[in-house]
Structures are given as structure tokens and as C-alpha cells.
Amino acid sequence: MTNTVIKTTKTSLMAVIAYAIGALVLFTVPVSDPNPATAAAEARVELDRNSIVRALLWMRTSGEYEALCRQTFNVALEQVRNEMKAKKQRKPAAVIMDLDETVLDNSGYSFFLLRNRLKHHETHWHNWNREHPEQVSLVPGARQFIKAVENEGVRIVFVSNRSNALRDTTRKILLRLDLATEAELADPTAMKLLLRQDTSNKQSRRDTIAARYDVIALLGDNLNDFADAFRSPAVNSIEDRRAAVRSHAEKWGAHWFVLPNPIYGYWTRYIDWQKTEQYFERPNR
């Protein structure tokens, strides 16, 4: 029995060692530079990488992520139905939806960047979409929400900051995922897919939609998907963004609906990534 225990212990120990070596190979850059500042910078890069891995795993595996997405879509659908029952619309009703991380799950792109030790760049993004469109999937509950809203007689309009250079690729993705028809996407007057042209500011596109439709709900993963009030120069700090959220408190869950995205977004622009400790040394609210 003792020999069995020893063998089992040795086997378990070897498995742990093998796992640890594998993890180091995957996530650690060898520190060859003796300069302490360089070593610290490399350690910070690896900490950032590991943080992104955890966020990606949460999105790809956790029931909590799916629950949050479905919860958001359920509440939004209930509000849309209530609006349609009230019949307050003077024009045809529409719902505006962002695409990436609101309807389309692009976590495969983030994994591609990690695996190849790359930083996000528009060229990488375009190439990945064109070469791996099959890896673009759906945010949980997105298709069901879209179909249910359309069954209410409400127009779904996608307002995305994907470049117009990706229009054909995006069209094919939407068709494959049964999110739009060929006729809608081919008709420039149908106002189904509004991509980024000269600016990432979505307000002018929202205004164009509002001229034809009563917009009864907006869904996105970024505050800029909802109003210009969340963009610079209106906001220029973490505190500004939070204050702007509070100033529109009555709209969240009633007219505006946010999907979770811990990977990227405008929020990252306001973080001092060299001094992240400061954000844990103060109250969260």
C-alpha cells in the first residue's frame, strides 16, 4: 500500500510540474535582460496577458456571462413589447444595436492576438475577420432577441464602428448567422447596417435613424453606443464617465441596455496601465 501511495504521489507531483512548465511556456516571456526596469516591464506585460486570459475564459466558459447576456436581452425585449403595446410611436419603431460584443462574439480574435503575442491593430482585425469569419459567433441570446423584436414589427438597425472596408465580410457574417436578409443588406435605403465612414462618433448615424424611426431601445457594450454625452470632450476621465452614467440613471434597463465586455472598450483609454495599483487603493464608488 505504501508503494502505491508513493507512486500515486510521484505521478501527481509530475503532473503538477508538467502543468506548471506548460503554463510558463504559454504565458511567460523569459527575462533575459538583467535591467530591473526591463524585467518589471516584462512582468507587467505578462500580468496584463494573464488578466486578459481570465477575462476571455470568463466570457467563453462561465454560465454567469451567458446569464448576464440573456438577462439583458430579456429585460430589453420586455421593454420593447411594453412600448409597442402603449402605441406611442408616431413613426415606425426601431431598435438600434451595436454589433461587436453586443450581437457578434469576437473573443476568437482576442485569443488570436494572445496566441501570436500581438497588440490590437486595425490590420490584424481586418485580416482575422476576412480569413476566419467562421470564428465569429453569437453573443448568447442575441439572435432570439432580434427575432422576437422583429416579430413585434420593430426594425432592427445595426450601428457598428466596423470599418466600411469590412462591409462585405460583415454582410457574409450576418447572413451566415441569420441576422439579416440579402435584400436588406443590399438596399442602401433599407438602413440595416450603418458602418463607420469618416468618424467613430455614432451620433450622426443615430440621428439619421431617428429621423425615420422612433427609436425605442439601444443596446451596446460601450457607453458611446448610447449617447454623445459619453465621449470626449464631454468626458475625459474615469470620474467623468461614471458621473455621466449616474446622470442618465433612469435610462439604464428602460431605454438603454448594456452587454458585458471586460476585454476592450473606451474604458481602457482612461486607465494608467503603469500605475494600476492606484485603482485598488481608493473606494470603488
Secondary structure as UniProt FT lines:
FT   HELIX           2..27
FT   HELIX           36..61
FT   HELIX           63..86
FT   STRAND          93..97
FT   TURN            101..103
FT   STRAND          104..105
FT   HELIX           107..115
FT   TURN            116..117
FT   HELIX           122..131
FT   HELIX           133..135
FT   STRAND          137..138
FT   TURN            140..141
FT   HELIX           142..151
FT   TURN            152..153
FT   STRAND          155..163
FT   HELIX           164..166
FT   HELIX           167..176
FT   TURN            177..178
FT   HELIX           182..186
FT   TURN            188..189
FT   STRAND          193..196
FT   HELIX           203..212
FT   STRAND          214..220
FT   HELIX           223..225
FT   HELIX           228..230
FT   TURN            232..234
FT   HELIX           238..247
FT   HELIX           249..251
FT   TURN            253..255
FT   STRAND          256..258
FT   HELIX           266..270
FT   TURN            273..274
FT   HELIX           276..280
//
